[in-house]
Amino acid sequence: MGLFDRFKRGLQKSRGAIFGRLERWFSSGKLDDTVYDEMEEAFLSADMGFETSVQLVDRVRKLAREQKLTDPAGLPDLMIRAMVEQMSSLKTEMNVAETGPTLVLVVGVNGAGKTTTIGKLAHALQNDGKSVLMAAGDTFRAAASEQLVEWGKRVGCDVVRHMPGADPAAVVYDAIAAAKSRKVDVILCDTAGRLQNKEHLMAELAKIYKVAARELPGAPHEVLLVLDGTTGQNALSQAKVFGEVVHVTGIVLTKLDGTAKGGVVLSIQRELSLPVKWIGLGEAVDDLEPFNAEAFATSICKN
């Protein structure tokens, strides 16, 4: 299955909210304000947020005027162009260390799919030819370490862990030492997700940052925030709060196959200037995809 097919399959519900809602207008043969009003409603129904929706409709309208478009059948291509323009301004490639292993810190509240995402990300990176080591840095929740070990067995990836309640920074320290000795390419570090206690979490992450930077130049090289796509605009609010705790470099948006709220991708990138770097399009181990703006926009704007 090709890239566009995988995106189209995973974003079926979001496509229904946008293309499915607008399809009859595209074939109406009449391009007027009503069509643009319906377009704005469709964007809102996909949880793009008001400002993002208005901005996109204005851009589509401008493109239509420039091209002297009179047939609404041409609107899907303009919608795709407008979305890609907005999303392509941000770097979606993973940051990589200049020398030594790349350390990726994975953050997010419990229940967003953080530990599962780490397992799937390890699988994707290994398929790309990289060696991966996982660090069970969420020592607060015992089940998190056990879950990560199970994922390690599933994808063939070693896991560094300590006893429940141990110092997460010590886990990261040992993971870095192990990665150096084994010449591992990428370290994926799980972290605690108890955002309700921001001060404690901030202190914990600050210590991890300090240890990582001391042991690896430039580390952490990537801080990925995992958000549950089914929560729509609530994911945006969560990202804003997490931004107060840690310097996020990219977003992983999970569970998009189970929601029509895929439009939140555009809202996150426009309002927070944060790139969505990976998206979850299903439950299988290989259903975590590197974000592709053209594939995403085409999948929700065309049948």
N, C-alpha and C positions, 0 to 999 in steps of 0.2 A: 504494500500500500504506500503510495507516494505522500509527500508532505501535505499537499493541498487536500488530499483525501482524508488524511488523519485529522487535520484541522476541521474539515467539514463534518466529519462524523462526530467529533467531540463537541462541536459548537452548534449542534442541531437545534437546541432549545433557544439559544440566542439568535440564531438565524430566523427562527419562527417569529421572534419578537420584532425583528426588523424587516427582513425581506418578506416573510409571510404576511405581515401586516400591510406592507406597501405594494405587494404584487399586483393587486387589482388596479391600483393607481398608475403603476408603470405601464399597464396595457390599456389605459383609458383614452390615450391619444390626445389628452388635453393637459397642458402644463400651465398651472396657475397657482395662486397663493394657497389654495386648498391642499394641493399636493405637498407644498413645503410645510404647512401646518401639520399634516399627517406625518411627515418625516420627523418633525420635532417630537411629536407624541411617541413615535416608534422608538426614537433614541432614548427618550425618557423611560419608556417601558423596559428598555434593556439596561437601565440603571447607569446611564452615562452622566447623570446629574444635569441640572438646568443650564449652568453656564457652558459646559462642554457641548451640550446639545444645540444650544443657540449658536455657538461659535461654528460648529460644523455645518449647520443648515445655512448660515450666512456664507460660508465658504463655497458650499455646493451651488447656492444661488448665483454667486459671483462667477463661478466657473461656467455655469449654464449661460449667463449673459455674454461672457467672453466668446463662447463657442456658438452663440446665436441658436441655442438649442430650443426647439419647439415641441419635440416629442419626448414625453417622460420616460420612454423606454431607454433613453440614454443616461438616465439619472444614476443607476447602480454603479456605472463606471466612474462617475464623478464623485459619488459617495466614497468609493474605494480610494480614489486619488486624494480626497480631502483627509480621510483618516490616516492614510500612509504618510502624508505630509506632516501631520501632527505627531505621529508616533516615531518617525524616522530621525528626529532630531536628537534622540537619546541613544547612547551606546548600550547595546544589549549583549555584547560579548562579555564573557567572564574575564575579570582581571586575573593576571598571571604574574607570579613572582619572577623577577629577573634572574635570580639564582636560588637554588634550593627549592624545597616544597612550597606550594601555594597553600595558604591557610584560609579556609572558608568558614566563617562563623555563621551559623544558622540560628536565627532568632524567631520568636513568634509565640503567641499564647497557646496554652494547652488546648487541643481540640481542632487546631487549624490544619493539622496534617503534617506537622513539622518533622517528626521522626520518620514517618513514611516517606516524606519528601527526600530526606537524607539518603534513605535506602535506594530510592529510585534514581536520585542524582548520582550516587556511587555507580549504579548500573550503567547509566548513560555515559558517564565519564570513562568507565572501563571499556565500553564499546567503542569509545573514541580513541582507545589506545593508551589511556593514562592509568597509572597505578594509584590506588586510593586506599587511605586508611581512615577509619571513622573513630571519633572520640566521643565517649558518652559523658558529655559535660553537664547533663541535667541529672545531677546527683540528688536533687531534692525529691524527685518522683522516682521511686524504685522501679516502677514498671517501665519507665522510659529507657533505662539501661538494658533491661531484659528484652524490650521490643527491638532496640537497636542491634543487639546480639543476634536476634532471630533474623533481622534483615541482613546482617553480615553473612550468616549461613546461607541465606537465600541467594545472595548475589556474589558470594565468594569473596568477601572482603573482611579483613581483620578489624577488630574493634578493641580499642584501649579503654578500659573502665576501672573504676575503683569501687569501694563499698558504698552503699547508700549513705548520704550525708557527708561524704568526703568533700574536700575543697575542689571545686570545678577547675580552678586555675592549675592545680596539681595534675589533674587529668590531662589538661591541654599541654602542660610541660612534658609529661611522659609521652604523649602522642607525638610531639615535635621531635623529641629525642629518638623515638622509634622510627619516625619517618626519615630522619637524617641517616640513621644507621642502615636502613633498608633502601635508601634512595627512592623513596615514594614521591610521586608527583604532586598529589593533592591530599590535604587533610581536611575532612569534613567534621566540624565540631558542633555537636548538639549543645543547647543551652537551656536553662530553666525558663518556663513560660509563665511565671506567676506575676503578671503585670500589675495586679492589684496592689502589690507591695513594691512600688517603683524605686524607692530609696534603696531597699535591700538589693533589688535586681541591678540597679545602676552601679552599686558598689561591687557586686559580683562580676559584672561585665567589665568594669574598670580594671579590676585585678587581672582578669583574663587578657585584656588588651595589653596591660603592662608586661605580663609574662610573655605573651606572644611577640610583642615588639622587641623585647630583650633577646629572645632566642632566635627570632627570624626577622631580618631587615624588612620593614614595610608591612609587617603583619599586624592585624589581619588584613589580607589583601582583598578580601571580599566579605561583606556582611549582607547576607540575604534574609529578608523578612518574608516569612511564609504567612500568607493571608488566605482565608477561606472564601473562595469566589461566590459561594451561595449566599453570603451575607451582604453582597452588593455595596451600597454606600456606607454601610457600617464598617466594611473593610477599610475604606478610605479614612474614616475616623480613627480606626485602630492604628493605621499607619502613621497618622499625625501624632498620636500619643507615643508610639514606639520611637518616633523620631526625636522625642524629648529625652529618651533613655540612651539611645545608641546611634552612631552615625551609620545609617543604612545606605548601602551602595546599589541595591537592586531588590526587586520583588519577585517572589514565586507565588503565583496565584493558582490555588488548587481547586479541584472539584468543579471545574467549569462545565463538565459534561452534564452535571445534574442541575443546572440552573439556566434561566433566560437572562441572567444579569451580567453577561459577558461584557457589556458596555462599560463596566467599571474599570476595565483596562485603560480606556482612553481617559477616563476621569482621573485615575491615579497618576498617569503620566503627565497630564496637563497641569493638575493642581499641585502636585508634589515635586514635579521635575525629577521623578524617580523612574528608571526604566524597569519595565516588566521583563525579566530575563528568562524565566521559565514558566510554563503553564501546564497544569494538570488536566488531561483530557480523558481520563478514565481510571479504572482501578488496577489495570494490569501493570506489571513492573516497568514496561517500556512505554507507558502512556504519559510520561513527563517529557515535554517537548521544549527545545530552545525556542524562545518567542520569535516569530517572524511576522512583521507588520503586514506585509502584502497577503500572506496566507490567512492571517486573522481577518483582515478587512474583507477579503474576497469571500471568505466562508460565511460571513454574517450578512453580506449585501447581495449575494447571488445564489441562485438555487443550484 
